[in-house]
Amino acid sequence: MFTTRPEILGTFGVCTSTHWLATATGMAMLEKGGNAFDACAAAAFVLQVVEPHLVGPGGEMPAVFYSAKTKKVEVICGQGTAPEAATIDAFKALGLDLVPGSGLLAAVVPGAFGGWMTLLRDHGLLPLREVLEPAIGYFENGHPMLPRVSDTIAGLTDLFTHEWPTSGEVYLPGGQVPQAKALFRNKAAAETYKRILSEAEAAGGSREKQIQAAYDAWYKGFVAEAIDSFCRTTEAIDSSGRRHKGLLTADDMARWQPTYETPASVTYHGWEVFKIGPWGQGPVFLQTLKILEGIDIAGMGPDSAAFVHHVAEAMKLAFADREAYYGDPDFVKVPLATLLSEDYARGRRNLITDTASQELRPGMIAGFEAQVAQALAGVRYAGQAGKGDATVGEPTTAAMVAAGRRGDTVHIDVIDKWGNMIAATPSGGWFQSSPVIPALGFPLNARAQAFFLDEGLPSALAPFKRPRTTLTPSLAFENGEPRLVFGTPGGDQQEQWQLGLFLRRVHHGLNLQEAIDLPLFHTQHFPSTFYPREAKLGHLAVEESIGESVLADLVRRGHKLERAPAWTIGRLTAAEKSADGLLRAAATPRLMQAYAAGR
């Protein structure tokens, strides 16, 4: 099968990510004697520099990884929590019925830095300087700006000039939109990371002690102090159309810590798939697999109407359950064992027919009837909710939508020569989220928009609670052996695009690049995680390169079809360790910036 680029093969190590500079940085860490965890962290810090419209230092990170040393699969949760002052009553007192999709009110504790430091301290090999220097160099000396980033800044010029001037100071140097492919610098962010590194090394002692000192500089030192001061003193316009101060404090920063967790998992046709828990959407992937397990996916062509239809219908059911049941399990009871059970999946599978569903249909689990009814009653259907303004979404602006440009996030997969493997999906803190904090050179995240302002819902806002994130990296075993790491940017589409890749790899024998290159699809049948949280019943977007006969068949089946131009859906990357020890990696050609490397 023709592919847009070769599937990368090697034995020493492979790294794949959504930007070639991050991939090259990850490989450089492996060449220096680092492991997959050093490589992944270094790549993630570079992505904060080169894709600032998709991720920044003030964001978050979940990762799922396998350690060859411990022989365990674990999740590291670098998803920050809501501030102590972030109560439903506090938002209602401001006249809000949704958490804004941008601005300081939507910020939670920026957990990415803590997640990376914890991973490096406990599992990495290299000194912190080796890991941070590539990102610092690109911040300080410049990196070639992606045309997409330049275009995004152009669409935000008025906002950055008149409402968020501290962002304009960084992203409109000399009052001008930066030129695409020219070198772009962010000296303030460089100074922040240089100061963290200086304080870490000044602490002396072991590698681990220095990494802990860097962590403390962020959550208990000058970074936390700058965030606290900015949130208390700055009123910033947000997607509500009004100006608000932030709620995040230095105490919130100091109180939070990243955590290691046991992943959620299911078995499927000889594979076991590991995901983050129901504080994110990871179990949607697992639920969908269990629903599809009793359907002959292998008997359907990997780009056939039957394949697209059955996968989309199963996803509709799983995402309906996400709305009714998922939330931070530290705060709410989530019946995950039932949702992932064979009996429950069988009942859900029986709802799939040859006709596309036009209903949002969560399953009914005893004891949760009122919660399910409340979730359904609160759904906003497309055309009924008000429109957001120029700073809404993840991370989408009105100008970007008008231009047909939607943002997403970033992703990294790494496997090293020892057999360590990691998939990570850092996000948040993009420059559309809120104004740049001038003392730090970066903005905060807007992840609190994933909360609801309705008591009784599993993802209702509460102090110290994790928002239900869309970030959802994947790791899979085959026949008991660690085999595959994969993921994608894409908000609510992340599980959907990953599912197409995984099913085509498992059932149709396609290699990673072949599976990524085939036409992709997704549905927005369920409520969006992002402001203004609308559902589009019956919706199905499919790349038109799948062929006219398939598109016509999907219309006949009742799907409300959105014909997407070829090569516009999905941002997938993946890496695999074959049974013979050969390492493989692939990256999407879409957007023309993701790359896989290895040797």
NORBEL-V575083 format. One record per backbone hydrogen bond with DSSP energy under -0.5 kcal/mol. NH is the residue of the N-H (numbers start at 1). CO is the residue of the C=O. E is the energy in kcal/mol with one decimal. If there is no record, write none. Layout:
[[NH & CO & E] [NH & CO & E]]
This chain:
[[8 & 585 & -2.7] [10 & 583 & -2.1] [14 & 415 & -2.5] [15 & 597 & -2.6] [16 & 413 & -2.5] [17 & 595 & -2.0] [18 & 411 & -1.3] [20 & 593 & -1.1] [23 & 19 & -2.1] [24 & 20 & -2.6] [25 & 21 & -1.9] [26 & 22 & -2.6] [27 & 23 & -2.3] [28 & 24 & -2.0] [29 & 25 & -1.8] [30 & 26 & -1.6] [31 & 27 & -2.3] [32 & 28 & -1.5] [33 & 30 & -1.4] [34 & 29 & -2.6] [39 & 35 & -2.4] [40 & 36 & -2.4] [41 & 37 & -2.0] [42 & 38 & -2.5] [43 & 39 & -2.3] [44 & 40 & -2.2] [45 & 41 & -2.2] [46 & 42 & -1.7] [47 & 43 & -2.1] [48 & 44 & -1.3] [49 & 45 & -0.7] [49 & 46 & -1.1] [50 & 46 & -2.3] [51 & 47 & -2.1] [52 & 49 & -0.6] [54 & 51 & -2.1] [55 & 51 & -1.7] [56 & 428 & -2.2] [59 & 56 & -1.7] [60 & 427 & -2.7] [61 & 78 & -1.3] [62 & 425 & -0.6] [63 & 76 & -1.7] [64 & 423 & -2.3] [65 & 74 & -2.7] [66 & 421 & -3.0] [67 & 72 & -2.0] [68 & 66 & -0.6] [71 & 67 & -2.2] [72 & 67 & -0.6] [74 & 65 & -2.4] [74 & 72 & -0.5] [75 & 261 & -2.6] [76 & 63 & -2.5] [77 & 75 & -0.6] [77 & 259 & -3.1] [78 & 61 & -2.1] [78 & 76 & -0.9] [80 & 78 & -0.7] [82 & 465 & -2.3] [86 & 83 & -1.4] [87 & 85 & -1.7] [91 & 87 & -1.7] [92 & 88 & -2.7] [93 & 89 & -2.3] [94 & 90 & -0.6] [94 & 91 & -0.8] [95 & 92 & -1.9] [96 & 91 & -1.9] [99 & 451 & -0.5] [103 & 433 & -4.1] [106 & 103 & -0.8] [107 & 104 & -1.5] [109 & 81 & -2.4] [111 & 109 & -1.0] [112 & 59 & -2.3] [115 & 111 & -2.3] [116 & 112 & -2.6] [117 & 113 & -2.6] [118 & 114 & -2.2] [119 & 115 & -2.2] [120 & 116 & -2.7] [121 & 117 & -2.8] [122 & 118 & -2.1] [123 & 119 & -2.4] [124 & 119 & -0.7] [124 & 120 & -1.4] [131 & 127 & -1.2] [132 & 128 & -2.4] [133 & 129 & -2.4] [134 & 130 & -0.5] [136 & 132 & -2.4] [137 & 133 & -2.8] [138 & 134 & -2.0] [139 & 135 & -2.6] [140 & 136 & -2.8] [141 & 137 & -3.1] [142 & 138 & -1.1] [143 & 184 & -1.4] [145 & 143 & -0.5] [145 & 182 & -2.4] [149 & 146 & -0.5] [150 & 146 & -2.2] [151 & 147 & -2.6] [152 & 148 & -2.0] [153 & 149 & -2.5] [154 & 150 & -2.2] [155 & 151 & -1.7] [156 & 152 & -0.6] [156 & 153 & -1.2] [157 & 154 & -1.1] [160 & 156 & -3.0] [161 & 157 & -2.0] [162 & 158 & -2.9] [163 & 158 & -0.5] [163 & 159 & -2.1] [164 & 159 & -3.0] [167 & 164 & -1.2] [168 & 160 & -0.7] [168 & 164 & -1.5] [169 & 165 & -1.9] [170 & 166 & -0.7] [170 & 167 & -0.6] [171 & 167 & -3.1] [172 & 168 & -2.0] [175 & 172 & -2.6] [176 & 173 & -1.4] [178 & 171 & -0.7] [181 & 145 & -3.4] [182 & 179 & -1.6] [184 & 143 & -1.9] [186 & 139 & -2.5] [190 & 186 & -1.9] [191 & 187 & -2.4] [192 & 188 & -1.8] [193 & 189 & -2.1] [194 & 190 & -2.5] [195 & 191 & -2.4] [196 & 192 & -2.2] [197 & 193 & -2.4] [198 & 194 & -2.4] [199 & 195 & -2.7] [200 & 196 & -2.3] [201 & 197 & -2.5] [202 & 198 & -2.0] [203 & 199 & -0.9] [203 & 200 & -0.6] [204 & 201 & -1.1] [210 & 206 & -2.1] [211 & 207 & -2.1] [212 & 208 & -2.2] [213 & 209 & -1.9] [214 & 210 & -1.9] [215 & 211 & -2.2] [216 & 212 & -2.4] [217 & 213 & -2.0] [218 & 214 & -1.4] [219 & 215 & -2.5] [220 & 216 & -2.5] [221 & 216 & -0.6] [223 & 217 & -1.7] [224 & 217 & -0.5] [224 & 218 & -0.7] [225 & 221 & -2.0] [226 & 222 & -2.1] [227 & 223 & -2.2] [228 & 224 & -2.5] [229 & 225 & -2.4] [230 & 226 & -2.3] [231 & 227 & -2.5] [232 & 228 & -1.9] [233 & 229 & -1.6] [234 & 230 & -1.7] [236 & 234 & -0.6] [236 & 244 & -2.4] [238 & 242 & -1.8] [241 & 238 & -2.3] [244 & 236 & -2.1] [246 & 231 & -1.4] [247 & 104 & -0.6] [253 & 249 & -1.8] [254 & 250 & -2.5] [255 & 251 & -2.0] [256 & 252 & -1.4] [259 & 77 & -1.3] [261 & 75 & -2.7] [264 & 275 & -2.2] [266 & 273 & -1.3] [268 & 271 & -3.0] [271 & 268 & -1.8] [272 & 477 & -2.2] [273 & 266 & -2.4] [274 & 475 & -3.4] [275 & 264 & -2.8] [280 & 277 & -2.0] [281 & 469 & -1.0] [282 & 277 & -0.5] [284 & 281 & -2.2] [285 & 281 & -0.6] [285 & 282 & -1.1] [286 & 282 & -1.0] [287 & 283 & -3.2] [288 & 284 & -2.5] [289 & 285 & -2.1] [290 & 286 & -2.0] [291 & 287 & -2.1] [292 & 288 & -2.5] [293 & 289 & -1.3] [294 & 291 & -0.7] [295 & 292 & -2.3] [297 & 295 & -2.3] [299 & 296 & -0.6] [300 & 297 & -1.8] [304 & 301 & -1.8] [308 & 304 & -2.2] [309 & 305 & -2.8] [310 & 306 & -2.4] [311 & 307 & -2.2] [312 & 308 & -2.5] [313 & 309 & -2.6] [314 & 310 & -2.0] [315 & 311 & -2.3] [316 & 312 & -2.2] [317 & 313 & -1.4] [318 & 314 & -2.0] [319 & 315 & -3.0] [320 & 316 & -1.7] [321 & 317 & -1.5] [322 & 318 & -1.6] [323 & 319 & -1.7] [324 & 320 & -1.4] [325 & 321 & -2.6] [326 & 321 & -0.6] [326 & 322 & -1.5] [329 & 327 & -0.5] [331 & 328 & -2.4] [332 & 328 & -2.0] [334 & 332 & -0.6] [335 & 333 & -0.5] [336 & 334 & -2.5] [339 & 335 & -2.4] [340 & 336 & -2.0] [341 & 338 & -1.6] [345 & 341 & -2.2] [346 & 342 & -2.3] [347 & 343 & -1.8] [348 & 344 & -1.9] [349 & 345 & -2.9] [350 & 346 & -1.6] [351 & 348 & -1.6] [352 & 349 & -1.6] [353 & 355 & -0.5] [356 & 557 & -3.6] [361 & 359 & -0.7] [365 & 363 & -0.6] [368 & 365 & -2.3] [372 & 368 & -2.4] [373 & 369 & -2.3] [374 & 370 & -2.3] [375 & 371 & -2.3] [376 & 372 & -2.3] [377 & 373 & -2.3] [378 & 374 & -1.4] [379 & 376 & -1.3] [380 & 533 & -0.7] [381 & 379 & -0.6] [382 & 535 & -3.0] [384 & 381 & -2.5] [385 & 381 & -0.8] [392 & 389 & -1.1] [395 & 393 & -0.5] [396 & 392 & -0.5] [401 & 397 & -2.6] [402 & 398 & -2.6] [403 & 399 & -1.4] [404 & 401 & -1.8] [405 & 400 & -4.2] [406 & 404 & -0.6] [410 & 426 & -1.4] [412 & 424 & -2.3] [413 & 16 & -2.6] [414 & 422 & -2.2] [415 & 14 & -2.2] [416 & 420 & -2.0] [417 & 12 & -0.8] [419 & 416 & -1.4] [421 & 66 & -2.0] [422 & 414 & -2.2] [423 & 64 & -2.4] [424 & 412 & -2.5] [425 & 62 & -2.0] [427 & 60 & -2.5] [428 & 54 & -0.6] [431 & 52 & -1.9] [433 & 430 & -2.0] [434 & 430 & -0.5] [437 & 442 & -2.3] [438 & 436 & -0.8] [440 & 437 & -2.1] [441 & 437 & -2.8] [442 & 437 & -0.7] [445 & 58 & -0.7] [448 & 106 & -2.7] [449 & 446 & -1.5] [450 & 447 & -2.0] [451 & 448 & -2.1] [452 & 459 & -2.2] [457 & 454 & -1.5] [460 & 457 & -1.8] [461 & 452 & -2.8] [464 & 82 & -2.0] [465 & 462 & -1.7] [467 & 80 & -0.6] [469 & 279 & -1.7] [469 & 467 & -1.2] [474 & 486 & -2.2] [475 & 274 & -1.5] [476 & 484 & -2.8] [477 & 272 & -2.9] [478 & 481 & -2.5] [479 & 270 & -2.9] [481 & 478 & -1.7] [483 & 476 & -2.2] [484 & 476 & -2.3] [485 & 575 & -2.7] [486 & 474 & -2.0] [487 & 573 & -2.0] [493 & 490 & -2.6] [494 & 491 & -1.7] [497 & 493 & -2.7] [498 & 494 & -2.1] [499 & 495 & -2.0] [500 & 496 & -1.6] [501 & 497 & -1.7] [502 & 498 & -2.8] [503 & 499 & -2.7] [504 & 500 & -1.9] [505 & 501 & -1.9] [506 & 502 & -2.7] [507 & 503 & -2.9] [508 & 503 & -0.6] [508 & 504 & -0.8] [509 & 505 & -0.6] [510 & 504 & -1.7] [515 & 511 & -2.5] [516 & 512 & -2.0] [517 & 513 & -2.4] [518 & 514 & -1.4] [522 & 541 & -2.2] [528 & 534 & -1.7] [533 & 530 & -2.9] [535 & 380 & -2.2] [536 & 524 & -3.0] [537 & 535 & -0.6] [539 & 536 & -2.0] [540 & 560 & -1.9] [541 & 522 & -3.4] [542 & 562 & -2.2] [543 & 520 & -2.2] [544 & 564 & -3.2] [546 & 543 & -2.0] [547 & 544 & -1.8] [551 & 547 & -2.2] [552 & 548 & -2.6] [553 & 549 & -2.0] [554 & 550 & -2.3] [555 & 551 & -1.9] [556 & 552 & -2.2] [557 & 553 & -1.5] [558 & 555 & -1.8] [559 & 554 & -1.9] [560 & 538 & -2.8] [561 & 559 & -1.3] [562 & 540 & -3.0] [563 & 561 & -0.6] [564 & 542 & -2.7] [564 & 562 & -0.8] [568 & 565 & -0.9] [573 & 487 & -2.2] [574 & 586 & -2.0] [575 & 485 & -2.8] [576 & 584 & -2.5] [577 & 483 & -2.9] [578 & 576 & -0.6] [578 & 582 & -3.2] [581 & 578 & -2.1] [583 & 10 & -3.4] [584 & 576 & -2.9] [585 & 8 & -1.6] [586 & 574 & -2.4] [588 & 572 & -2.0] [592 & 589 & -1.8] [593 & 590 & -0.6] [595 & 17 & -1.6] [597 & 15 & -2.6] [599 & 13 & -1.7]]
